[in-house]
Amino acid sequence: MNETMIQFFHWYSEGDGKLWKQAQNDAEYLAGLGITSVWFPPAYKAAGGKDSTGYDTYDLYDLGEFDQKGTVATKYGTREEYLKAISALKEHNIKTIVDIVLNHKGGGDELETFKVVKVDENDREKIISDEFEIQSYTKFTFPGRNKKYSDFEWNFTCFTGVDYAEGMDSHIYMIKSEYGDSWEEMIDDEKGNYDYLMFNDIEHRNPFVREELNKWGKWYFDQTEFYGVRLDAVKHISYEFYKEWLTMLRSNTGQNIFAVGEYWAPGRLPLLQKYIAATEGCMSLFDSSLHHNFHTASNEGGSYDLRRIFDETLTQEDPLHSVTLVDNHDTQPLQDLEAPVEEWFKPLAYALILLRIDGYPCIFYPDLYGAHYVDKDKEGSDQEIFLNKVDGIEELLKARKDHAYGEQRDYFEDANCLGWVRLGDEEHSGCAVVLSNKNAYEKPMEMGERYIGKTFYDALGRSEDKVTIDENGWGNFPVPAGNVSVWLEEQ
């Protein structure tokens, strides 16, 4: 069966513990669409308590079990509800991918005093002060958990930098400690060194930190038996750390844990390739270059040459390490990396990631369920956002589940109309896909002698016409203007 992932949340997912319950209730529905894995948001207690999306990680061991940060449950529910959701998915052969945030911690319990230097926010290699002392919340004792699962306490030697100093303005302060007087090594020189992102930045050179995070990874697997991990903010973390951490996790669990990293570098394929090389292929990456192409194509309309849609993408250059997506929680409207794919183009984009051979596709929660939320725009004004369910998304998913198999033949000769066929295999009949970003088209494509005399219909309902495959195995497959049609054999 074709693998298909869903990101089962977005930045503004409803709180009050509803997400885990929804996942449990929707397991059968997702399985029917061919979803094989569910990527959940960070499930552990965050500094922001019950309203936090989860990326301001506080206590990795608190999956909604302890009264910390003003709440027992996380935004998404309790530990018990989380485990019930995972169990329900497993009953329908759906695997769990957990969100791993090991770049930083927030919401420390106690102030500590230690030495720092200020660095330039746009060039973190540039020191702009003498060494001096500050106080910051770098002591993590997790009093609500009371040492259950782990007695490890975090202190300032566990971090490379902070952005908070008691009684002082917010700034980036690099910590001077026994493990280094510099940032950890990154593969790129963005902002001089982009080790520091936010909150208390974890010092992965500290052997006690590495030991604790290795121990925690095994503990987390034992609780959930997750299939895979989504690794947050890997561009800000030592590539050497994740090579070691994933090796230890796979060794300690005896499982070939799937891993996908978030290295967001739109339009910068060489950086993705450099990171994969540096980490010796131990993880896949989200294809931010392909998302960039989708975003550009959706805004340029008929002037965009569709033949370039896979140019400079991980999916084209290294498909075995590519996880494809159309949008995510960072690119959705009102987020810092806002770059949504326009609604008209989304069915085309999903056809391109769901019905072709290359890449491991990940669909986005609002594209299947829709979403509505209010937040402030860049000017600070409230803005109401409606994200509609993608037209035809369920039919596209089912076409992937039942028909996107076998040899692929491309018909990419036209700048405004792409087509391809999947010939099927012994167990599945194939499909023919045509998409246009401009005019209506009719594209001749060869389905082969297996389909001679067979009749095909448009599974998306864009066309009421039928296509009959001629005596040479060819058919003329139409598509409306600015749309996509998926042609399946009538049974």
Stockholm file with secondary structure:
# STOCKHOLM 1.0

chainA/1-491         MNETMIQFFHWYSEGDGKLWKQAQNDAEYLAGLGITSVWFPPAYKAAGGKDSTGYDTYDLYDLGEFDQKGTVATKYGTREEYLKAISALKEHNIKTIVDIVLNHKGGGDELETFKVVKVDENDREKIISDEFEIQSYTKFTFPGRNKKYSDFEWNFTCFTGVDYAEGMDSHIYMIKSEYGDSWEEMIDDEKGNYDYLMFNDIEHRNPFVREELNKWGKWYFDQTEFYGVRLDAVKHISYEFYKEWLTMLRSNTGQNIFAVGEYWAPGRLPLLQKYIAATEGCMSLFDSSLHHNFHTASNEGGSYDLRRIFDETLTQEDPLHSVTLVDNHDTQPLQDLEAPVEEWFKPLAYALILLRIDGYPCIFYPDLYGAHYVDKDKEGSDQEIFLNKVDGIEELLKARKDHAYGEQRDYFEDANCLGWVRLGDEEHSGCAVVLSNKNAYEKPMEMGERYIGKTFYDALGRSEDKVTIDENGWGNFPVPAGNVSVWLEEQ
#=GR chainA/1-491 SS CCCCEEECCCTTCCCTTHHHHHHHHHHHHHHHTTCCEEECCCCSEETTGGGCCSCSEEETTCSSCSCBTTBSSBTTBCHHHHHHHHHHHHHTTCEEEEEECCSEECCCSEEEEEEEEEEETTEEEEECSCCEEEEEEEEBCCTTTTTSSCCCCBCGGGEEEESCCTTSCCCCEEECBTTBSSCCCCSSCTTSCCCCCSSEEECTTCHHHHHHHHHHHHHHHHHHCCSEEEETTGGGSCHHHHHHHHHHHHHHHTSCCEEEECCCCTTCHHHHHHHHHHTTTCSEEECHHHHHHHHHHHHHGGGSCGGGTTTTCHHHHCGGGEEEESCCTTTSTTSTTCCCCCGGGHHHHHHHHHSSSSSEEEEEHHHHHCEEEEEECTTSCEEEEEECCCTTHHHHHHHHHHHCCSCEEEEEEETTEEEEEECCCSSCCCEEEEEESSSCEEEEEECCGGGTTCEEEETTSSCCCCEECCTTSEEEEEECTTCEEEEEECC
#=GC SS_cons         CCCCEEECCCTTCCCTTHHHHHHHHHHHHHHHTTCCEEECCCCSEETTGGGCCSCSEEETTCSSCSCBTTBSSBTTBCHHHHHHHHHHHHHTTCEEEEEECCSEECCCSEEEEEEEEEEETTEEEEECSCCEEEEEEEEBCCTTTTTSSCCCCBCGGGEEEESCCTTSCCCCEEECBTTBSSCCCCSSCTTSCCCCCSSEEECTTCHHHHHHHHHHHHHHHHHHCCSEEEETTGGGSCHHHHHHHHHHHHHHHTSCCEEEECCCCTTCHHHHHHHHHHTTTCSEEECHHHHHHHHHHHHHGGGSCGGGTTTTCHHHHCGGGEEEESCCTTTSTTSTTCCCCCGGGHHHHHHHHHSSSSSEEEEEHHHHHCEEEEEECTTSCEEEEEECCCTTHHHHHHHHHHHCCSCEEEEEEETTEEEEEECCCSSCCCEEEEEESSSCEEEEEECCGGGTTCEEEETTSSCCCCEECCTTSEEEEEECTTCEEEEEECC
//
